[in-house]
Amino acid sequence: MSAQTGSWVEIPVGEAPQWVADFLASGQMRVLSTITGYQEGERIGIVYHFVHRETGGLNLRVFVPLAAPTLLSISPVLPAALLYEREIQDLLGVTFEGILDPRRLILPEEFPEGVYPLRSDYHYHGTEEKETPGQPGGKAE
């Protein structure tokens, strides 16, 4: 496997951990810059962004179906991916099988299950504004 500067490679859904392990072992990629996720119609794209001082960067992209967004975690191979995977799990609802720590990262524990703020079907309805004593506009009890 060789990476060109700024290259994009689409990988099959079940092969992300092996691709990452192979690239790390080859010495071509040194740093996981970030992992991003986005919804594209009826699928979710996950992009692993790697950088290397001499060779530039590599973006590994994998798609999972929106109806069953499950992907193998790369955190057992690359522990630095853990927080990114937890964030994507919270905000897009992708389940990372084999993740080292599946706890929520961004959303509070009481946030409704099955509601994902970065999906296109998410609609914020807000909450009633509470008046707080001692604050501008607040009422004393």
Backbone torsions as a table, in degrees:
resi	resn	phi	psi	omega
1	MET	NA	131.4	175.0
2	SER	-131.1	144.6	-178.1
3	ALA	-112.7	139.1	174.7
4	GLN	-100.5	157.5	179.5
5	THR	-55.5	126.0	177.0
6	GLY	67.9	22.4	-176.1
7	SER	-80.9	154.0	177.2
8	TRP	-118.6	131.7	178.7
9	VAL	-129.5	125.5	175.5
10	GLU	-93.2	128.9	-176.3
11	ILE	-117.8	152.7	177.7
12	PRO	-64.7	149.5	-171.7
13	VAL	-56.0	-36.7	-176.6
14	GLY	-86.8	0.2	-172.0
15	GLU	-108.5	4.7	-177.0
16	ALA	-56.9	-50.1	-178.9
17	PRO	-60.2	-38.5	-179.6
18	GLN	-69.2	-40.2	176.8
19	TRP	-60.2	-46.1	-179.1
20	VAL	-63.4	-45.6	179.2
21	ALA	-59.9	-43.1	-179.9
22	ASP	-64.3	-43.0	179.8
23	PHE	-67.2	-38.7	177.9
24	LEU	-66.5	-41.1	-180.0
25	ALA	-67.0	-31.5	-178.4
26	SER	-74.2	-17.0	-178.9
27	GLY	82.6	0.8	-179.0
28	GLN	-71.7	-37.4	-179.0
29	MET	-116.3	134.5	-176.1
30	ARG	-112.6	-32.1	-170.9
31	VAL	-132.5	130.8	169.1
32	LEU	-83.1	112.4	-178.7
33	SER	-74.9	-49.0	178.9
34	THR	-170.0	170.9	170.4
35	ILE	-125.4	130.3	177.8
36	THR	-117.2	156.3	177.6
37	GLY	-138.0	148.7	179.7
38	TYR	-156.8	154.1	175.8
39	GLN	-94.6	135.5	177.4
40	GLU	-132.7	93.3	-178.1
41	GLY	65.2	-121.7	-177.2
42	GLU	-98.6	24.7	176.5
43	ARG	-143.9	162.4	177.9
44	ILE	-117.0	130.5	177.3
45	GLY	-98.5	135.5	175.2
46	ILE	-118.9	127.3	-179.0
47	VAL	-121.7	124.0	175.8
48	TYR	-95.9	116.2	-177.7
49	HIS	-101.3	115.3	178.3
50	PHE	-111.2	148.0	176.2
51	VAL	-130.3	153.0	176.4
52	HIS	-144.8	135.3	-175.5
53	ARG	-55.9	-43.4	-176.6
54	GLU	-89.1	-38.4	-171.6
55	THR	-98.3	-3.8	-180.0
56	GLY	91.6	-128.6	-175.2
57	GLY	-136.0	165.6	176.2
58	LEU	-140.2	133.9	177.5
59	ASN	-116.5	113.8	176.7
60	LEU	-96.7	122.9	-177.1
61	ARG	-117.7	138.0	176.8
62	VAL	-135.8	144.6	177.7
63	PHE	-113.7	141.1	173.8
64	VAL	-124.2	148.0	-179.9
65	PRO	-69.8	140.7	179.3
66	LEU	-59.7	-34.5	-177.5
67	ALA	-69.5	-26.9	-179.7
68	ALA	-146.1	71.2	-174.4
69	PRO	-79.7	85.6	-179.8
70	THR	-125.9	137.6	-176.2
71	LEU	-145.7	145.2	175.1
72	LEU	-69.3	135.4	178.8
73	SER	-71.5	143.3	172.2
74	ILE	-97.5	-1.6	-177.5
75	SER	-62.9	-28.8	173.6
76	PRO	-65.5	-29.4	179.1
77	VAL	-86.9	-38.0	-176.1
78	LEU	-136.3	89.6	-175.5
79	PRO	-55.1	-24.0	179.0
80	ALA	-63.6	-15.6	-179.5
81	ALA	-79.4	-13.4	-171.7
82	LEU	-55.1	-51.5	-176.8
83	LEU	-65.9	-36.7	177.8
84	TYR	-64.2	-44.1	179.6
85	GLU	-64.0	-40.8	177.7
86	ARG	-63.3	-38.3	178.4
87	GLU	-64.7	-45.6	179.3
88	ILE	-65.1	-37.5	177.4
89	GLN	-60.4	-45.1	179.3
90	ASP	-65.8	-49.2	-168.1
91	LEU	-89.9	-25.1	179.4
92	LEU	-117.4	-11.5	177.7
93	GLY	78.6	22.7	176.1
94	VAL	-82.4	128.3	176.3
95	THR	-89.9	123.2	178.3
96	PHE	-100.3	105.6	179.8
97	GLU	-70.2	131.3	179.4
98	GLY	84.5	9.3	179.3
99	ILE	-60.7	140.9	-175.9
100	LEU	-69.0	-29.0	-178.7
101	ASP	-147.9	100.7	-173.8
102	PRO	-84.3	4.7	-178.9
103	ARG	-60.7	156.7	175.4
104	ARG	-63.5	150.5	-179.9
105	LEU	-117.9	-46.6	-173.9
106	ILE	-97.9	-50.3	-174.9
107	LEU	-81.6	147.0	177.4
108	PRO	-69.1	154.9	-178.6
109	GLU	-56.7	-31.4	-177.5
110	GLU	-82.8	-0.9	178.0
111	PHE	-63.8	139.7	-175.7
112	PRO	-59.2	138.0	175.4
113	GLU	-68.4	145.2	177.0
114	GLY	79.3	7.5	177.7
115	VAL	-114.7	123.4	-174.2
116	TYR	-127.2	111.8	-171.9
117	PRO	-60.4	-22.4	-178.9
118	LEU	-97.1	6.2	175.5
119	ARG	-86.4	151.6	-176.2
120	SER	-67.3	-20.2	179.9
121	ASP	-88.2	2.2	179.4
122	TYR	-79.6	130.7	177.8
123	HIS	-128.9	120.5	179.0
124	TYR	-80.7	123.4	179.7
125	HIS	-103.0	-8.2	178.2
126	GLY	73.5	179.5	176.5
127	THR	-130.9	161.5	177.2
128	GLU	-66.6	138.6	178.6
129	GLU	-73.3	128.6	179.9
130	LYS	-96.3	138.2	176.8
131	GLU	-85.8	131.7	-177.5
132	THR	-116.4	122.0	178.5
133	PRO	-57.6	141.3	178.2
134	GLY	86.3	-6.6	178.8
135	GLN	-105.4	153.7	177.4
136	PRO	-54.7	126.8	-179.7
137	GLY	86.0	-7.7	-178.7
138	GLY	-80.9	160.7	-180.0
139	LYS	-113.5	144.3	175.3
140	ALA	-80.5	148.7	178.8
141	GLU	-83.8	NA	NA
